[in-house]
Amino acid sequence: MADDIVVLRTFTYEHEARIAQATLEAHGIPSMLKSDSAAGMLAFVHGISIAVRAVDKERAARIISEKGAT
């Protein structure tokens, strides 16, 4: 399905994920952050994932790679 949500990448630090999210939003790609840790505490242990629609995954990966968004 085009509206399925998939994990694009997992980051060690929250600020890295937020930079990537802002970069994607600037290019018109909606995303959301997911963390397994409560309230972001100890996120570096589990990482913070950025998720996008499956239909956007390839373009989003290219943008993150090209823009060096961590």
PDB file of N, CA, C and O in Angstrom, chain B, residues numbered from 101:
ATOM      1  N   MET B 101       0.825  -1.190   0.000  1.00  0.00           N
ATOM      2  CA  MET B 101       0.000   0.000   0.000  1.00  0.00           C
ATOM      3  C   MET B 101       0.868   1.251   0.000  1.00  0.00           C
ATOM      4  O   MET B 101       1.928   1.288   0.624  1.00  0.00           O
ATOM      5  N   ALA B 102       0.413   2.248  -0.693  1.00  0.00           N
ATOM      6  CA  ALA B 102       1.145   3.507  -0.772  1.00  0.00           C
ATOM      7  C   ALA B 102       1.159   4.255   0.555  1.00  0.00           C
ATOM      8  O   ALA B 102       2.080   5.027   0.824  1.00  0.00           O
ATOM      9  N   ASP B 103       0.145   4.031   1.384  1.00  0.00           N
ATOM     10  CA  ASP B 103       0.066   4.745   2.657  1.00  0.00           C
ATOM     11  C   ASP B 103       0.707   3.989   3.815  1.00  0.00           C
ATOM     12  O   ASP B 103       0.645   4.445   4.957  1.00  0.00           O
ATOM     13  N   ASP B 104       1.317   2.848   3.541  1.00  0.00           N
ATOM     14  CA  ASP B 104       2.009   2.122   4.603  1.00  0.00           C
ATOM     15  C   ASP B 104       3.160   2.967   5.126  1.00  0.00           C
ATOM     16  O   ASP B 104       3.814   3.685   4.370  1.00  0.00           O
ATOM     17  N   ILE B 105       3.396   2.873   6.420  1.00  0.00           N
ATOM     18  CA  ILE B 105       4.477   3.616   7.056  1.00  0.00           C
ATOM     19  C   ILE B 105       5.667   2.677   7.236  1.00  0.00           C
ATOM     20  O   ILE B 105       5.518   1.563   7.739  1.00  0.00           O
ATOM     21  N   VAL B 106       6.838   3.130   6.824  1.00  0.00           N
ATOM     22  CA  VAL B 106       8.053   2.322   6.934  1.00  0.00           C
ATOM     23  C   VAL B 106       9.154   3.137   7.605  1.00  0.00           C
ATOM     24  O   VAL B 106       9.184   4.364   7.509  1.00  0.00           O
ATOM     25  N   VAL B 107      10.041   2.444   8.273  1.00  0.00           N
ATOM     26  CA  VAL B 107      11.180   3.115   8.896  1.00  0.00           C
ATOM     27  C   VAL B 107      12.202   3.422   7.815  1.00  0.00           C
ATOM     28  O   VAL B 107      12.618   2.540   7.063  1.00  0.00           O
ATOM     29  N   LEU B 108      12.593   4.670   7.749  1.00  0.00           N
ATOM     30  CA  LEU B 108      13.593   5.104   6.781  1.00  0.00           C
ATOM     31  C   LEU B 108      14.994   4.868   7.320  1.00  0.00           C
ATOM     32  O   LEU B 108      15.867   4.349   6.624  1.00  0.00           O
ATOM     33  N   ARG B 109      15.190   5.258   8.574  1.00  0.00           N
ATOM     34  CA  ARG B 109      16.522   5.161   9.171  1.00  0.00           C
ATOM     35  C   ARG B 109      16.394   5.318  10.683  1.00  0.00           C
ATOM     36  O   ARG B 109      15.451   5.936  11.176  1.00  0.00           O
ATOM     37  N   THR B 110      17.345   4.757  11.404  1.00  0.00           N
ATOM     38  CA  THR B 110      17.386   4.917  12.856  1.00  0.00           C
ATOM     39  C   THR B 110      18.638   5.696  13.218  1.00  0.00           C
ATOM     40  O   THR B 110      19.734   5.389  12.750  1.00  0.00           O
ATOM     41  N   PHE B 111      18.460   6.705  14.054  1.00  0.00           N
ATOM     42  CA  PHE B 111      19.548   7.578  14.476  1.00  0.00           C
ATOM     43  C   PHE B 111      19.899   7.311  15.933  1.00  0.00           C
ATOM     44  O   PHE B 111      19.063   6.852  16.710  1.00  0.00           O
ATOM     45  N   THR B 112      21.120   7.597  16.285  1.00  0.00           N
ATOM     46  CA  THR B 112      21.561   7.429  17.667  1.00  0.00           C
ATOM     47  C   THR B 112      21.037   8.552  18.541  1.00  0.00           C
ATOM     48  O   THR B 112      20.612   8.319  19.673  1.00  0.00           O
ATOM     49  N   TYR B 113      21.068   9.764  18.021  1.00  0.00           N
ATOM     50  CA  TYR B 113      20.709  10.937  18.816  1.00  0.00           C
ATOM     51  C   TYR B 113      19.474  11.631  18.254  1.00  0.00           C
ATOM     52  O   TYR B 113      19.264  11.679  17.042  1.00  0.00           O
ATOM     53  N   GLU B 114      18.663  12.165  19.162  1.00  0.00           N
ATOM     54  CA  GLU B 114      17.415  12.811  18.766  1.00  0.00           C
ATOM     55  C   GLU B 114      17.652  13.994  17.836  1.00  0.00           C
ATOM     56  O   GLU B 114      16.897  14.181  16.882  1.00  0.00           O
ATOM     57  N   HIS B 115      18.679  14.792  18.090  1.00  0.00           N
ATOM     58  CA  HIS B 115      18.899  15.969  17.246  1.00  0.00           C
ATOM     59  C   HIS B 115      19.200  15.567  15.800  1.00  0.00           C
ATOM     60  O   HIS B 115      18.841  16.293  14.874  1.00  0.00           O
ATOM     61  N   GLU B 116      19.851  14.426  15.598  1.00  0.00           N
ATOM     62  CA  GLU B 116      20.110  13.957  14.236  1.00  0.00           C
ATOM     63  C   GLU B 116      18.794  13.620  13.528  1.00  0.00           C
ATOM     64  O   GLU B 116      18.589  13.971  12.366  1.00  0.00           O
ATOM     65  N   ALA B 117      17.924  12.944  14.243  1.00  0.00           N
ATOM     66  CA  ALA B 117      16.628  12.578  13.668  1.00  0.00           C
ATOM     67  C   ALA B 117      15.801  13.821  13.354  1.00  0.00           C
ATOM     68  O   ALA B 117      15.114  13.871  12.334  1.00  0.00           O
ATOM     69  N   ARG B 118      15.866  14.815  14.221  1.00  0.00           N
ATOM     70  CA  ARG B 118      15.090  16.047  14.003  1.00  0.00           C
ATOM     71  C   ARG B 118      15.630  16.842  12.807  1.00  0.00           C
ATOM     72  O   ARG B 118      14.853  17.454  12.074  1.00  0.00           O
ATOM     73  N   ILE B 119      16.934  16.838  12.609  1.00  0.00           N
ATOM     74  CA  ILE B 119      17.516  17.499  11.432  1.00  0.00           C
ATOM     75  C   ILE B 119      17.040  16.800  10.161  1.00  0.00           C
ATOM     76  O   ILE B 119      16.650  17.455   9.194  1.00  0.00           O
ATOM     77  N   ALA B 120      17.073  15.476  10.168  1.00  0.00           N
ATOM     78  CA  ALA B 120      16.602  14.712   9.007  1.00  0.00           C
ATOM     79  C   ALA B 120      15.122  14.975   8.759  1.00  0.00           C
ATOM     80  O   ALA B 120      14.705  15.133   7.612  1.00  0.00           O
ATOM     81  N   GLN B 121      14.332  15.023   9.817  1.00  0.00           N
ATOM     82  CA  GLN B 121      12.902  15.278   9.690  1.00  0.00           C
ATOM     83  C   GLN B 121      12.651  16.661   9.088  1.00  0.00           C
ATOM     84  O   GLN B 121      11.810  16.808   8.201  1.00  0.00           O
ATOM     85  N   ALA B 122      13.367  17.661   9.560  1.00  0.00           N
ATOM     86  CA  ALA B 122      13.211  19.019   9.027  1.00  0.00           C
ATOM     87  C   ALA B 122      13.611  19.073   7.554  1.00  0.00           C
ATOM     88  O   ALA B 122      12.972  19.762   6.759  1.00  0.00           O
ATOM     89  N   THR B 123      14.654  18.354   7.197  1.00  0.00           N
ATOM     90  CA  THR B 123      15.100  18.308   5.805  1.00  0.00           C
ATOM     91  C   THR B 123      14.025  17.691   4.921  1.00  0.00           C
ATOM     92  O   THR B 123      13.730  18.202   3.840  1.00  0.00           O
ATOM     93  N   LEU B 124      13.446  16.598   5.381  1.00  0.00           N
ATOM     94  CA  LEU B 124      12.383  15.953   4.600  1.00  0.00           C
ATOM     95  C   LEU B 124      11.165  16.857   4.472  1.00  0.00           C
ATOM     96  O   LEU B 124      10.584  16.967   3.392  1.00  0.00           O
ATOM     97  N   GLU B 125      10.781  17.497   5.552  1.00  0.00           N
ATOM     98  CA  GLU B 125       9.620  18.388   5.508  1.00  0.00           C
ATOM     99  C   GLU B 125       9.860  19.555   4.564  1.00  0.00           C
ATOM    100  O   GLU B 125       8.931  20.009   3.897  1.00  0.00           O
ATOM    101  N   ALA B 126      11.093  20.047   4.498  1.00  0.00           N
ATOM    102  CA  ALA B 126      11.428  21.131   3.575  1.00  0.00           C
ATOM    103  C   ALA B 126      11.266  20.692   2.121  1.00  0.00           C
ATOM    104  O   ALA B 126      11.089  21.521   1.229  1.00  0.00           O
ATOM    105  N   HIS B 127      11.329  19.385   1.894  1.00  0.00           N
ATOM    106  CA  HIS B 127      11.151  18.832   0.553  1.00  0.00           C
ATOM    107  C   HIS B 127       9.751  18.245   0.353  1.00  0.00           C
ATOM    108  O   HIS B 127       9.501  17.535  -0.622  1.00  0.00           O
ATOM    109  N   GLY B 128       8.853  18.545   1.274  1.00  0.00           N
ATOM    110  CA  GLY B 128       7.467  18.125   1.124  1.00  0.00           C
ATOM    111  C   GLY B 128       7.181  16.675   1.475  1.00  0.00           C
ATOM    112  O   GLY B 128       6.159  16.126   1.063  1.00  0.00           O
ATOM    113  N   ILE B 129       8.070  16.052   2.228  1.00  0.00           N
ATOM    114  CA  ILE B 129       7.862  14.660   2.624  1.00  0.00           C
ATOM    115  C   ILE B 129       7.508  14.611   4.104  1.00  0.00           C
ATOM    116  O   ILE B 129       8.346  14.921   4.949  1.00  0.00           O
ATOM    117  N   PRO B 130       6.282  14.226   4.426  1.00  0.00           N
ATOM    118  CA  PRO B 130       5.908  14.120   5.837  1.00  0.00           C
ATOM    119  C   PRO B 130       6.605  12.929   6.492  1.00  0.00           C
ATOM    120  O   PRO B 130       6.860  11.912   5.847  1.00  0.00           O
ATOM    121  N   SER B 131       6.904  13.069   7.765  1.00  0.00           N
ATOM    122  CA  SER B 131       7.568  11.987   8.488  1.00  0.00           C
ATOM    123  C   SER B 131       7.178  12.056   9.952  1.00  0.00           C
ATOM    124  O   SER B 131       6.581  13.030  10.409  1.00  0.00           O
ATOM    125  N   MET B 132       7.524  11.009  10.672  1.00  0.00           N
ATOM    126  CA  MET B 132       7.314  11.015  12.114  1.00  0.00           C
ATOM    127  C   MET B 132       8.482  10.307  12.775  1.00  0.00           C
ATOM    128  O   MET B 132       9.124   9.437  12.186  1.00  0.00           O
ATOM    129  N   LEU B 133       8.738  10.700  14.006  1.00  0.00           N
ATOM    130  CA  LEU B 133       9.816  10.095  14.773  1.00  0.00           C
ATOM    131  C   LEU B 133       9.238   9.051  15.708  1.00  0.00           C
ATOM    132  O   LEU B 133       8.156   9.229  16.267  1.00  0.00           O
ATOM    133  N   LYS B 134       9.973   7.960  15.870  1.00  0.00           N
ATOM    134  CA  LYS B 134       9.554   6.884  16.760  1.00  0.00           C
ATOM    135  C   LYS B 134      10.713   6.529  17.679  1.00  0.00           C
ATOM    136  O   LYS B 134      11.854   6.387  17.239  1.00  0.00           O
ATOM    137  N   SER B 135      10.403   6.390  18.954  1.00  0.00           N
ATOM    138  CA  SER B 135      11.416   6.011  19.929  1.00  0.00           C
ATOM    139  C   SER B 135      10.842   4.949  20.849  1.00  0.00           C
ATOM    140  O   SER B 135       9.676   5.020  21.237  1.00  0.00           O
ATOM    141  N   ASP B 136      11.650   3.974  21.194  1.00  0.00           N
ATOM    142  CA  ASP B 136      11.206   2.921  22.107  1.00  0.00           C
ATOM    143  C   ASP B 136      11.364   3.315  23.560  1.00  0.00           C
ATOM    144  O   ASP B 136      10.870   2.622  24.450  1.00  0.00           O
ATOM    145  N   SER B 137      12.046   4.416  23.811  1.00  0.00           N
ATOM    146  CA  SER B 137      12.289   4.801  25.201  1.00  0.00           C
ATOM    147  C   SER B 137      11.258   5.818  25.668  1.00  0.00           C
ATOM    148  O   SER B 137      10.790   6.639  24.879  1.00  0.00           O
ATOM    149  N   ALA B 138      10.910   5.768  26.915  1.00  0.00           N
ATOM    150  CA  ALA B 138       9.899   6.652  27.490  1.00  0.00           C
ATOM    151  C   ALA B 138      10.352   8.098  27.461  1.00  0.00           C
ATOM    152  O   ALA B 138      11.428   8.433  27.955  1.00  0.00           O
ATOM    153  N   ALA B 139       9.533   8.943  26.885  1.00  0.00           N
ATOM    154  CA  ALA B 139       9.763  10.394  26.856  1.00  0.00           C
ATOM    155  C   ALA B 139      11.135  10.766  26.324  1.00  0.00           C
ATOM    156  O   ALA B 139      11.682  11.803  26.698  1.00  0.00           O
ATOM    157  N   GLY B 140      11.695   9.941  25.463  1.00  0.00           N
ATOM    158  CA  GLY B 140      12.984  10.263  24.868  1.00  0.00           C
ATOM    159  C   GLY B 140      14.178  10.020  25.769  1.00  0.00           C
ATOM    160  O   GLY B 140      15.313  10.290  25.378  1.00  0.00           O
ATOM    161  N   MET B 141      13.940   9.518  26.962  1.00  0.00           N
ATOM    162  CA  MET B 141      15.041   9.263  27.882  1.00  0.00           C
ATOM    163  C   MET B 141      15.823   8.047  27.390  1.00  0.00           C
ATOM    164  O   MET B 141      15.239   7.035  27.003  1.00  0.00           O
ATOM    165  N   LEU B 142      17.120   8.159  27.410  1.00  0.00           N
ATOM    166  CA  LEU B 142      18.012   7.089  26.972  1.00  0.00           C
ATOM    167  C   LEU B 142      17.775   6.676  25.526  1.00  0.00           C
ATOM    168  O   LEU B 142      17.960   5.513  25.168  1.00  0.00           O
ATOM    169  N   ALA B 143      17.373   7.615  24.711  1.00  0.00           N
ATOM    170  CA  ALA B 143      17.117   7.313  23.301  1.00  0.00           C
ATOM    171  C   ALA B 143      18.365   6.779  22.617  1.00  0.00           C
ATOM    172  O   ALA B 143      18.269   5.992  21.675  1.00  0.00           O
ATOM    173  N   PHE B 144      19.529   7.200  23.079  1.00  0.00           N
ATOM    174  CA  PHE B 144      20.769   6.753  22.461  1.00  0.00           C
ATOM    175  C   PHE B 144      20.972   5.251  22.621  1.00  0.00           C
ATOM    176  O   PHE B 144      21.746   4.649  21.878  1.00  0.00           O
ATOM    177  N   VAL B 145      20.291   4.645  23.575  1.00  0.00           N
ATOM    178  CA  VAL B 145      20.405   3.201  23.775  1.00  0.00           C
ATOM    179  C   VAL B 145      19.626   2.455  22.696  1.00  0.00           C
ATOM    180  O   VAL B 145      20.123   1.480  22.133  1.00  0.00           O
ATOM    181  N   HIS B 146      18.414   2.906  22.408  1.00  0.00           N
ATOM    182  CA  HIS B 146      17.547   2.229  21.453  1.00  0.00           C
ATOM    183  C   HIS B 146      17.518   2.908  20.094  1.00  0.00           C
ATOM    184  O   HIS B 146      17.128   2.294  19.101  1.00  0.00           O
ATOM    185  N   GLY B 147      17.918   4.147  20.042  1.00  0.00           N
ATOM    186  CA  GLY B 147      17.863   4.906  18.809  1.00  0.00           C
ATOM    187  C   GLY B 147      16.496   5.532  18.584  1.00  0.00           C
ATOM    188  O   GLY B 147      15.510   5.175  19.229  1.00  0.00           O
ATOM    189  N   ILE B 148      16.467   6.459  17.666  1.00  0.00           N
ATOM    190  CA  ILE B 148      15.229   7.128  17.279  1.00  0.00           C
ATOM    191  C   ILE B 148      15.061   6.921  15.784  1.00  0.00           C
ATOM    192  O   ILE B 148      15.934   7.279  14.993  1.00  0.00           O
ATOM    193  N   SER B 149      13.945   6.346  15.410  1.00  0.00           N
ATOM    194  CA  SER B 149      13.683   6.044  14.005  1.00  0.00           C
ATOM    195  C   SER B 149      12.857   7.151  13.380  1.00  0.00           C
ATOM    196  O   SER B 149      12.009   7.766  14.027  1.00  0.00           O
ATOM    197  N   ILE B 150      13.126   7.386  12.113  1.00  0.00           N
ATOM    198  CA  ILE B 150      12.295   8.301  11.346  1.00  0.00           C
ATOM    199  C   ILE B 150      11.527   7.447  10.340  1.00  0.00           C
ATOM    200  O   ILE B 150      12.109   6.640   9.615  1.00  0.00           O
ATOM    201  N   ALA B 151      10.224   7.642  10.312  1.00  0.00           N
ATOM    202  CA  ALA B 151       9.358   6.844   9.449  1.00  0.00           C
ATOM    203  C   ALA B 151       8.678   7.736   8.420  1.00  0.00           C
ATOM    204  O   ALA B 151       8.334   8.886   8.696  1.00  0.00           O
ATOM    205  N   VAL B 152       8.492   7.182   7.230  1.00  0.00           N
ATOM    206  CA  VAL B 152       7.851   7.894   6.123  1.00  0.00           C
ATOM    207  C   VAL B 152       6.855   6.948   5.453  1.00  0.00           C
ATOM    208  O   VAL B 152       6.830   5.749   5.734  1.00  0.00           O
ATOM    209  N   ARG B 153       6.045   7.503   4.572  1.00  0.00           N
ATOM    210  CA  ARG B 153       5.158   6.647   3.783  1.00  0.00           C
ATOM    211  C   ARG B 153       6.023   5.805   2.848  1.00  0.00           C
ATOM    212  O   ARG B 153       7.049   6.267   2.349  1.00  0.00           O
ATOM    213  N   ALA B 154       5.599   4.578   2.621  1.00  0.00           N
ATOM    214  CA  ALA B 154       6.353   3.666   1.759  1.00  0.00           C
ATOM    215  C   ALA B 154       6.606   4.281   0.385  1.00  0.00           C
ATOM    216  O   ALA B 154       7.679   4.108  -0.193  1.00  0.00           O
ATOM    217  N   VAL B 155       5.619   4.992  -0.126  1.00  0.00           N
ATOM    218  CA  VAL B 155       5.742   5.601  -1.444  1.00  0.00           C
ATOM    219  C   VAL B 155       6.832   6.683  -1.470  1.00  0.00           C
ATOM    220  O   VAL B 155       7.365   6.989  -2.536  1.00  0.00           O
ATOM    221  N   ASP B 156       7.166   7.258  -0.325  1.00  0.00           N
ATOM    222  CA  ASP B 156       8.177   8.320  -0.241  1.00  0.00           C
ATOM    223  C   ASP B 156       9.567   7.812   0.134  1.00  0.00           C
ATOM    224  O   ASP B 156      10.529   8.579   0.107  1.00  0.00           O
ATOM    225  N   LYS B 157       9.686   6.535   0.482  1.00  0.00           N
ATOM    226  CA  LYS B 157      10.934   6.033   1.072  1.00  0.00           C
ATOM    227  C   LYS B 157      12.156   6.241   0.175  1.00  0.00           C
ATOM    228  O   LYS B 157      13.181   6.736   0.645  1.00  0.00           O
ATOM    229  N   GLU B 158      12.070   5.879  -1.083  1.00  0.00           N
ATOM    230  CA  GLU B 158      13.221   5.994  -1.979  1.00  0.00           C
ATOM    231  C   GLU B 158      13.661   7.452  -2.128  1.00  0.00           C
ATOM    232  O   GLU B 158      14.849   7.759  -2.031  1.00  0.00           O
ATOM    233  N   ARG B 159      12.717   8.328  -2.360  1.00  0.00           N
ATOM    234  CA  ARG B 159      13.034   9.760  -2.510  1.00  0.00           C
ATOM    235  C   ARG B 159      13.593  10.329  -1.207  1.00  0.00           C
ATOM    236  O   ARG B 159      14.553  11.099  -1.222  1.00  0.00           O
ATOM    237  N   ALA B 160      12.992   9.949  -0.089  1.00  0.00           N
ATOM    238  CA  ALA B 160      13.448  10.436   1.216  1.00  0.00           C
ATOM    239  C   ALA B 160      14.877   9.982   1.498  1.00  0.00           C
ATOM    240  O   ALA B 160      15.691  10.765   1.990  1.00  0.00           O
ATOM    241  N   ALA B 161      15.183   8.741   1.194  1.00  0.00           N
ATOM    242  CA  ALA B 161      16.539   8.222   1.420  1.00  0.00           C
ATOM    243  C   ALA B 161      17.548   8.990   0.573  1.00  0.00           C
ATOM    244  O   ALA B 161      18.644   9.307   1.035  1.00  0.00           O
ATOM    245  N   ARG B 162      17.176   9.282  -0.655  1.00  0.00           N
ATOM    246  CA  ARG B 162      18.067  10.033  -1.545  1.00  0.00           C
ATOM    247  C   ARG B 162      18.306  11.446  -1.008  1.00  0.00           C
ATOM    248  O   ARG B 162      19.437  11.932  -1.021  1.00  0.00           O
ATOM    249  N   ILE B 163      17.254  12.097  -0.541  1.00  0.00           N
ATOM    250  CA  ILE B 163      17.375  13.458  -0.007  1.00  0.00           C
ATOM    251  C   ILE B 163      18.269  13.476   1.221  1.00  0.00           C
ATOM    252  O   ILE B 163      19.155  14.323   1.335  1.00  0.00           O
ATOM    253  N   ILE B 164      18.042  12.549   2.138  1.00  0.00           N
ATOM    254  CA  ILE B 164      18.853  12.492   3.357  1.00  0.00           C
ATOM    255  C   ILE B 164      20.319  12.261   3.002  1.00  0.00           C
ATOM    256  O   ILE B 164      21.211  12.875   3.587  1.00  0.00           O
ATOM    257  N   SER B 165      20.557  11.381   2.051  1.00  0.00           N
ATOM    258  CA  SER B 165      21.927  11.084   1.632  1.00  0.00           C
ATOM    259  C   SER B 165      22.582  12.288   0.953  1.00  0.00           C
ATOM    260  O   SER B 165      23.717  12.641   1.274  1.00  0.00           O
ATOM    261  N   GLU B 166      21.874  12.915   0.021  1.00  0.00           N
ATOM    262  CA  GLU B 166      22.420  14.050  -0.730  1.00  0.00           C
ATOM    263  C   GLU B 166      22.641  15.277   0.137  1.00  0.00           C
ATOM    264  O   GLU B 166      23.639  15.979  -0.026  1.00  0.00           O
ATOM    265  N   LYS B 167      21.731  15.542   1.047  1.00  0.00           N
ATOM    266  CA  LYS B 167      21.815  16.746   1.873  1.00  0.00           C
ATOM    267  C   LYS B 167      22.717  16.549   3.079  1.00  0.00           C
ATOM    268  O   LYS B 167      22.994  17.498   3.812  1.00  0.00           O
ATOM    269  N   GLY B 168      23.173  15.334   3.287  1.00  0.00           N
ATOM    270  CA  GLY B 168      24.037  15.084   4.434  1.00  0.00           C
ATOM    271  C   GLY B 168      23.330  15.328   5.749  1.00  0.00           C
ATOM    272  O   GLY B 168      23.950  15.742   6.728  1.00  0.00           O
ATOM    273  N   ALA B 169      22.032  15.071   5.771  1.00  0.00           N
ATOM    274  CA  ALA B 169      21.256  15.290   6.997  1.00  0.00           C
ATOM    275  C   ALA B 169      21.549  14.164   7.965  1.00  0.00           C
ATOM    276  O   ALA B 169      20.702  13.315   8.246  1.00  0.00           O
ATOM    277  N   THR B 170      22.751  14.180   8.457  1.00  0.00           N
ATOM    278  CA  THR B 170      23.314  13.220   9.412  1.00  0.00           C
ATOM    279  C   THR B 170      23.319  11.805   8.961  1.00  0.00           C
ATOM    280  O   THR B 170      23.772  10.925   9.693  1.00  0.00           O
TER     281      THR B 170
END
